[in-house]
Amino acid sequence: MSTSTATHHRRLLVIANETCTGAELFETLRERVDGADAQVLVVAPALTSRLRYWMSDEDTGVAAAGRRLTQSVERCGANGIVATGALGDADPLQALDDAMRTFDPHEVVIATHPAGRSNWLERGLLPQARERYTVPITHVEVDAASGDAHVVTSETPDPIAPAREAHTRRDLMLLLGAWILAIGGSAISALLYALGVDGWPLMSWVLVFDLGLKVALVSLVWTLFQRRPRADRLDL
């Protein structure tokens, strides 16, 4: 992602998790564009599903982000706002981080899906963005289907928002420990069977401990899968 950062230009960054549309969104952008020298950069994160994110399959997200970016830049132009565009990381907070370093904006507008239809990676984005950066950040919810948009004046905490901090080593150690326990449970079950243990002692072990350890492993994997976006980035 590269663009001019001349100091005499006012720079406005738009993180477009949803296609830019709606009179209120464009009015918000025009209010923040200070004359003809302003620079507007629209960044479209490659949002994707949990499963595709976990499997490192961002192709669908990148393609959708490309279409969203093209439409957003065109619609900005049609509404008198000259903008350039760039694809961003699948995690909108990471996309914002990248743009803050390379574009150095004076202000940020984040356009998201409406509440209740947000992508899982959008959840918790605004509070964390405001905590991380001192520049003004405006949140606009955009419904591309209806063409409506409105500025969000108060954020509702989301208790299931992804934890953004990367704890790769800790998570790998947890997974390794869970795998060792699961494999160990199966090994002990096989040993008990080989020793001729049967009846309720064997069934109790298999159902309570062996199966229980595997359920714990699945639960751990699902928790990490739900709560923490992957730390690596897209190369675009």
Secondary structure, 3 states (H helix, E strand, C coil): CCCCCCCCCCEEEEEECCCCCCHHHHHHHHHHCCCCCCEEEEEEECCCCHHHHHCCCCHHHHHHHHHHHHHHHHHHHHCCCCCEEEEECCCHHHHHHHHHHHHCCCEEEEEECCCCCCCHHHCCHHHHHHHHCCCCEEEEEEECCCCEEEECCCCCCCCCCCCCCCCHHHHHHHHHHHHHHHHHHHHHHHHHHHCCCCCHHHHHHHHHHHHHHHHHHHHHHHHHHHHCCCCCCCCC
